[in-house]
């Protein structure tokens, strides 16, 4: 993400780079053994993973600081200086377009005293200026203005104090992801087979997708894994949790069809923790009538193949590990921002095909709000379930009682139609795979624990960080 001219400044803005001779006590960096909390062979999970503060702090170090995390949609950035503020775990982030048209991301924290340099949700600017003491940074993250600079010692060099940059930012079909791991795998490799399922949602239109409306944000009690896991694996809850909503959506005088109650389909699981579930039917259609009428399903079969149109293109659910999820049927994409072990912020966008006319876009936006918006008839059911699980997880006996993930245990196979391993629709397989990946990462030293820290140019040997 940097040019030769940026090399010196960028090397100083790599994640957790240190200047000077600071050393933290080992106790602050200690990790706990979580390897016994997920038993993939028997399909059992220890529910302490939802409530323990030490486990949560370790997740921030070994999951959120190592994986590709969703940041924003490309349609949110049209001109240099356009920005959007978000989070990577609990790290505040500015995503912006620089003067050369590149999408870049920075830690939203002033290098002086640590306050955020941008407190707006989105907008356009030439510089990010800290409202505490006035340090100002340009779109390249460089420190360009320091009030009373003449009061600093001779060795103070503004080039050493630019914003910390997210070292790698990449896009997949309009979705922007970032990772703190400067030497890890590429985004395309990280997605792997999951990209085939994502394309059923993101590649219906050769022009790509755009955002309609604003980002909706709301707060829920619940651990972030509860939400991400459900979107990866859980069609099982639909007939029970959403029964009232399904009846509301059934035309007057008609009964819920057997085919709706007992849907047949597949569930995809990935060794990287991604997952997707979807009914499979030759007559799968979009729920919003105006959206359904807009699409030429024969043309979609030509573009996406029968397998996608009859499966993950419409009604389904999916999660890109760790905390990005989407629903193709209504264009909902969302990220589950952790705010402690027992609380999250849900951030949700509606995206639609760029070629959609305005009336179809509006129909999809309204359908999204009615079903999975902050007060959507399905979203309310889900939030209640997650909060119910969380509110009792602090009990001693409750916390000692393991959870069952055994539905369709050991049945994952390659079906010859859908890429990767799949099971039937009603299954815990993708959820268990999600926790297997979580456990693997929690038990593996992260890049920042195994690689040397960046060295400050001109520092003495004593000042170099080991």
Rosetta blueprint (number, residue, H / E / L):
1 X L
2 X L
3 X L
4 X H
5 X H
6 X H
7 X H
8 X H
9 X H
10 X H
11 X H
12 X H
13 X L
14 X L
15 X L
16 X L
17 X L
18 X L
19 X L
20 X L
21 X L
22 X L
23 X L
24 X L
25 X L
26 X H
27 X H
28 X H
29 X H
30 X L
31 X L
32 X L
33 X L
34 X L
35 X L
36 X L
37 X L
38 X E
39 X E
40 X L
41 X L
42 X L
43 X L
44 X E
45 X E
46 X L
47 X H
48 X H
49 X H
50 X H
51 X L
52 X L
53 X H
54 X H
55 X H
56 X H
57 X H
58 X H
59 X H
60 X H
61 X H
62 X H
63 X H
64 X H
65 X L
66 X L
67 X L
68 X L
69 X E
70 X E
71 X E
72 X E
73 X E
74 X H
75 X H
76 X H
77 X L
78 X L
79 X L
80 X L
81 X L
82 X E
83 X E
84 X E
85 X E
86 X E
87 X E
88 X E
89 X L
90 X L
91 X E
92 X E
93 X E
94 X E
95 X E
96 X E
97 X E
98 X L
99 X L
100 X L
101 X L
102 X L
103 X E
104 X E
105 X E
106 X E
107 X E
108 X L
109 X L
110 X L
111 X L
112 X L
113 X L
114 X L
115 X L
116 X L
117 X L
118 X L
119 X L
120 X L
121 X L
122 X E
123 X E
124 X E
125 X L
126 X L
127 X E
128 X E
129 X E
130 X L
131 X L
132 X L
133 X L
134 X L
135 X L
136 X E
137 X E
138 X E
139 X L
140 X L
141 X L
142 X L
143 X E
144 X E
145 X E
146 X L
147 X L
148 X L
149 X H
150 X H
151 X H
152 X L
153 X L
154 X L
155 X L
156 X L
157 X L
158 X H
159 X H
160 X H
161 X L
162 X L
163 X L
164 X L
165 X E
166 X L
167 X L
168 X E
169 X E
170 X E
171 X E
172 X E
173 X L
174 X L
175 X E
176 X E
177 X E
178 X E
179 X E
180 X L
181 X L
182 X L
183 X L
184 X L
185 X L
186 X L
187 X H
188 X H
189 X H
190 X H
191 X H
192 X L
193 X L
194 X H
195 X H
196 X H
197 X H
198 X H
199 X H
200 X H
201 X H
202 X H
203 X L
204 X L
205 X L
206 X L
207 X L
208 X L
209 X E
210 X E
211 X E
212 X E
213 X E
214 X E
215 X E
216 X E
217 X E
218 X E
219 X E
220 X E
221 X E
222 X L
223 X L
224 X H
225 X H
226 X H
227 X H
228 X H
229 X H
230 X H
231 X H
232 X H
233 X H
234 X L
235 X L
236 X L
237 X L
238 X H
239 X H
240 X H
241 X H
242 X L
243 X H
244 X H
245 X H
246 X H
247 X H
248 X H
249 X L
250 X L
251 X L
252 X L
253 X L
254 X L
255 X L
256 X L
257 X L
258 X H
259 X H
260 X H
261 X H
262 X L
263 X L
264 X L
265 X E
266 X E
267 X E
268 X E
269 X E
270 X L
271 X L
272 X L
273 X L
274 X L
275 X E
276 X E
277 X E
278 X E
279 X E
280 X L
281 X L
282 X L
283 X L
284 X L
285 X L
286 X L
287 X L
288 X L
289 X H
290 X H
291 X H
292 X H
293 X H
294 X H
295 X L
296 X L
297 X H
298 X H
299 X H
300 X H
301 X H
302 X H
303 X H
304 X H
305 X L
306 X H
307 X H
308 X H
309 X H
310 X L
311 X L
312 X L
313 X L
314 X L
315 X L
316 X E
317 X E
318 X E
319 X E
320 X E
321 X L
322 X L
323 X L
324 X E
325 X E
326 X E
327 X E
328 X H
329 X H
330 X H
331 X L
332 X E
333 X E
334 X E
335 X E
336 X E
337 X E
338 X E
339 X L
340 X L
341 X L
342 X L
343 X E
344 X E
345 X E
346 X E
347 X E
348 X E
349 X E
350 X E
351 X E
352 X E
353 X E
354 X L
355 X L
356 X L
357 X L
358 X H
359 X H
360 X H
361 X H
362 X H
363 X H
364 X H
365 X H
366 X H
367 X H
368 X H
369 X H
370 X H
371 X H
372 X H
373 X L
374 X L
375 X L
376 X L
377 X L
378 X L
379 X H
380 X H
381 X H
382 X H
383 X H
384 X H
385 X H
386 X H
387 X H
388 X H
389 X H
390 X H
391 X H
392 X L
393 X L
394 X L
395 X L
396 X H
397 X H
398 X H
399 X H
400 X H
401 X L
402 X L
403 X E
404 X E
405 X L
406 X L
407 X L
408 X L
409 X L
410 X L
411 X L
412 X L
413 X E
414 X L
415 X L
416 X L
417 X L
418 X L
419 X L
420 X L
421 X E
422 X E
423 X E
424 X E
425 X L
426 X L
427 X L
428 X L
429 X H
430 X H
431 X H
432 X H
433 X H
434 X H
435 X H
436 X H
437 X H
438 X H
439 X H
440 X H
441 X H
442 X H
443 X L
444 X L
445 X L
446 X L
447 X H
448 X H
449 X H
450 X H
451 X L
452 X L
453 X L
454 X L
455 X L
456 X L
457 X L
458 X L
459 X L
460 X L
461 X H
462 X H
463 X H
464 X L
465 X L
466 X L
